[in-house]
Amino acid sequence: MALASTLFQPKFWKWFVDDTFNLCSHGWDKLYLFLQHLNNQSRSIKFTMESDINGSLPFLNVLVSNKYDGSFSHQVFHNKMHTEQYLHVDSHHYPKKSLGVISTLDTRVL
């Protein structure tokens, strides 16, 4: 409903739970109007915005980068707090926890 009623449609819009990733070509002033439009839809939901830094923007666990030819590339993104430490397979945790770690890493690779 919010996207259908805005004057400034994004070229691309994807979301996952509470994160959205969109591309807009209307310019910064229209982008702020679009953000204001989204935030006027509900008092209990408020959107914030991050812009790219040097043509790259993290979304979930992916770093999306804008290439010079206008296409996009991506790579796995780890935030600064990531320690590369995972649950050891021989630990005394419920086996589904260990399988969950493996499944998550496998999904990230895909």
Summary of the structure (lengths in Angstrom):
residues: 110
radius of gyration: 18.4
end to end distance: 32.1
largest distance: 55.7
contacts: 186
relative contact order: 0.10
helix: 25%
strand: 23%
